[in-house]
Amino acid sequence: MPMHNWKRVKSGVYHNFHFRWIAAIMDRLNAGLLPAGYFAMAEQIIGQPETEVVALETFAAPTRRGGGEGSVATVPVRSQARFVVQYPPETQRYARKTHRVVVRHELGRVVAVVELVSPGNKDRLHSLRTFVDKCVDLLDQQVNLLIIDPFPPGAHDAGGIHQAISAVYSDEPFELPADKPLTFVSYQVSPLLTAYVEPIAVGDPLPDMPLFLCDDQGTNVPLEETYQATWRVLPREIRSLIESTA
């Protein structure tokens, strides 16, 4: 199923889909994609503005490099992303030194977060800065991050959402392909901060994207599968509205 043009419908219509898609991603992670000792929760407050989906490792869980009987193993993630950008320590001289909150949750240690961008994250400069600050806080606290941005760059993120985040860590510019303005990006925080960027366009199928849990161990999030599952349960009237604007 191709990515739809969500920019051409009102924010409230997209928010309805956004709510269901986040739930589908969380459910899929908890239905076998995350290994034993890990679980996902939606819309959690972990020291910054609310996050979409949080992957937690239980405090009692040992470090997992493989699976035991009855468990799902973490495995090395092999991303096929179009762009892979690494940030060696010497290039991170622009990383802000402001106070970073410690990312905690009463049920476990936060190891990864999934963020699905909304129009409200980019409609004003203050909104964009708030979103970027939240993402940088997570990365600086060694929390892996997957960002899904189904909206093209706008007035406040002219280079795209990844460029806005990347500029904190490096002065090397990142340019989205002109024909692929939607950004899917996964950040691996250890052993080296690395961004895996997969740009797509309206009409393209959605890529599976890596969600890292520990170093190069993690899982691939089936975005196409969860997108389709969400689309199928939308009311016919909403689907017709979106398809009529394609």
Secondary structure as UniProt FT lines:
FT   HELIX           6..8
FT   HELIX           11..28
FT   HELIX           29..33
FT   TURN            36..37
FT   STRAND          38..44
FT   STRAND          51..57
FT   TURN            59..60
FT   TURN            69..70
FT   STRAND          75..76
FT   STRAND          83..86
FT   HELIX           89..91
FT   TURN            93..94
FT   TURN            106..107
FT   STRAND          108..116
FT   HELIX           119..121
FT   HELIX           125..140
FT   TURN            141..142
FT   STRAND          144..149
FT   TURN            158..159
FT   HELIX           161..169
FT   TURN            178..179
FT   STRAND          182..188
FT   STRAND          194..200
FT   TURN            202..203
FT   STRAND          209..214
FT   TURN            215..216
FT   STRAND          217..221
FT   HELIX           223..232
FT   HELIX           236..244
//
